[in-house]
């Protein structure tokens, strides 16, 4: 998946409030904004499950929340 020049704001989920990458996924991202997303368990912005990977460049993470890992969780 390629994502460019996008804003993820005020999203909520149990895990990975803005983006969740499942088994074996790959994401290339540039110039993203993650703002005030909330996960109720973990990964306030991005969650990567087993064998997933990502390249995130020139992006900002502000005020994302979760009890565990407020921005990114990688398994």
N, C-alpha and C positions, 0 to 999 in steps of 0.2 A: 504494500500500500504506500502511495506517495501522497503527502499532504503538504501544501505550501500556503503561506499567508492566511492562516485561519485563526479564529478565536474560539476558545472553549470556556464558557463562563456560566456559572450558577448551575452546573450539572450535579446530580447526586446518584449514588448507587451503593450497593453493599461493598463492592470492591472495584477499583478502577473507575472513578466517577466520570472521567471524560473519555478515556480510551482503554479498552482491554484487548490485548493481543493474545490469542489462543495458541495452542501447540503448533510450533513450527512457523509462526508468522514472522514477517519482517516489515518494518515501517521505516520509511525515510521521510524526515520532516525538516522543514526550514521555516523560520520566521513565524512560529506559533506562539500564541498567548494562552496560558492556562491561568484563569483568574477566578477565585472564590468557588472552586468545585469542592464537593464534600462526599467522602466515602464513609459509610457507617462502620466499616471494619478496617480496611487497609487500602493504601494507594489512592490518595486524594486526587491525583491527576491521571497517572498511567500505571497500568498493571501488565506485566509481561509474564506469561506462564512458561512452562518448561519448553526449551528449545526455541524460544522466540528471541528476536533481537531487534535493535533499532539504532538509527543514527538521527540524533536531534541536534540541529545547529541553529544558532542565532534565535533562541526561543526564551520566553520568560515564564516563570512560575511564581505567582504571587497569591498569598492568602488561601492556599488550598489546605483542606483539613481532613484528618483521619486519625483514629486512635493509634494506628500503626502506620508509619511511613506516609507522611503528609503529601509528598509529591510523587515519588516513583517507587514501585516494588518490583523486584526482579527475582524470579525463582531459579 
